[in-house]
Amino acid sequence: MRGEARPTRARIRLEALRHNYRLLRSSAPGARVMAVIKADGYGHGIDRVARTLAGEADCFAVSGVDEAMPIRAAGATQPVVLLGGFFAAAEIPLHVREGFQPVVHSWWQVEALASAGPHESLDVWIKVDSGMHRLGFLPGEVAEVHRRLTALPNLRQIGFLTHLAEADDRDSPRTLEQLRVFDQACAGLPGPRSAANSAGTLGWPAAHYDWVRPGISLYGASPFIDQGRPRPDLRPVMTLESGLISVKRLPAGAPIGYGSTWRCPEAMPVGVVAIGYGDGYPRHAPSGTPVRVDGVESQLLGRVSMDLITVDLRPCPEARPGAPVVLWGDGLPAETIAERAGTIAYELYCQVTPRAPRQVVAPTR
Ligand SMILES: *Cc1c(COP(=O)(O)O)cnc(C)c1O
């Protein structure tokens, strides 16, 4: 019965994932694609995401080795870049054996590689801090890191990777500044380069280099903050849905939910939906956040509870218990809900809990 009795579920449409992958690939025709599937495929399920893209992705990227093993278990054989590198030198033999490519972001990792002894084949990426000031070597250190790594007998290819802090803002000058710093830091050094996340892939051709690294856009959310501009033709992979379980008419002035934060301005129909923050719907979504009830756009009323939310049925007075409700996904971008709730689609996807079972819609061949 799990996932069948309660109408709450995250429907995962793998066809949309494939569509988005192809769109991203054609957006960066000169580059190869590293599909970023960390954090359980942004909450979509890493095994099914890896299996869906196994025939097409040039490479996968995750945070660390614990996330990389399920990719192998899913049968995908392409290289896997570990964006956080190794957390301990003891991992290195596993990287060699499984074709994992660690990012090297700190001197302690250079030392660990030097003392790890010879391995016949290991590809690594030097992380360059081009201005985000999170992980990575400062530009002035890069040539020295490269020299030290080149001297090791166990490395095959050494690439260069950086991360963009403001690519989601198409008007920010920071991106081109970072690319200039990146270019200078690795000028004259051989090896592939990679800088573009989703926003870089879709909005900044100068950031494409040899490898693009889209994550959020694979799952169908726009990476840009300028929601007003046309969205790229991405399709939502996840639709979070539930159903009405109660419908009633309330008098004018009736308060709704914990804290009585919303009151009916008139006599009106309201509905109760079987979803709440215990399923991953954001508790901070305010009254007025859009929901689709029976295919009609309506709004959330009052506070989100653990198991339930209340919605306005004035736009769809005919809706009855059992009517489908979409919280985000089909016809309702996750970015819109995220913005209302003061967060980003990334977090919405990652926070969907196991109580909302993933219901997979398989791709057609
Ligand atoms: C998560 C991540 C990405 C993907 O970013 P999106 O904004 O989801 O496209 C790319 N590169 C690195 C280093 C990351 O950590």
Ligand as a Chemical Component Dictionary entry (heavy atoms), coordinates in Angstrom:
data_LIG
# 
_chem_comp.id                   LIG 
_chem_comp.type                 NON-POLYMER 
_chem_comp.pdbx_formal_charge   0 
_chem_comp.three_letter_code    LIG 
# 
loop_
_chem_comp_atom.comp_id 
_chem_comp_atom.atom_id 
_chem_comp_atom.alt_atom_id 
_chem_comp_atom.type_symbol 
_chem_comp_atom.charge 
_chem_comp_atom.model_Cartn_x 
_chem_comp_atom.model_Cartn_y 
_chem_comp_atom.model_Cartn_z 
_chem_comp_atom.pdbx_ordinal 
LIG C1 C1 C 0 26.520 21.674 -7.995  1  
LIG C2 C2 C 0 27.619 22.105 -8.874  2  
LIG C3 C3 C 0 27.388 22.330 -10.246 3  
LIG C4 C4 C 0 26.002 22.340 -10.861 4  
LIG O1 O1 O 0 25.401 23.584 -10.564 5  
LIG P1 P1 P 0 23.916 23.940 -11.081 6  
LIG O2 O2 O 0 23.730 25.353 -10.639 7  
LIG O3 O3 O 0 22.999 23.003 -10.358 8  
LIG O4 O4 O 0 23.891 23.748 -12.537 9  
LIG C5 C5 C 0 28.481 22.587 -11.046 10 
LIG N1 N1 N 0 29.743 22.665 -10.533 11 
LIG C6 C6 C 0 29.987 22.492 -9.208  12 
LIG C7 C7 C 0 31.385 22.610 -8.698  13 
LIG C8 C8 C 0 28.946 22.233 -8.337  14 
LIG O5 O5 O 0 29.193 22.078 -7.038  15 
# 
loop_
_chem_comp_bond.comp_id 
_chem_comp_bond.atom_id_1 
_chem_comp_bond.atom_id_2 
_chem_comp_bond.value_order 
_chem_comp_bond.pdbx_ordinal 
LIG C1 C2 SING 1  
LIG C2 C3 SING 2  
LIG C2 C8 DOUB 3  
LIG C3 C4 SING 4  
LIG C3 C5 DOUB 5  
LIG C4 O1 SING 6  
LIG O1 P1 SING 7  
LIG P1 O2 DOUB 8  
LIG P1 O3 SING 9  
LIG P1 O4 SING 10 
LIG C5 N1 SING 11 
LIG N1 C6 DOUB 12 
LIG C6 C7 SING 13 
LIG C6 C8 SING 14 
LIG C8 O5 SING 15 
# 
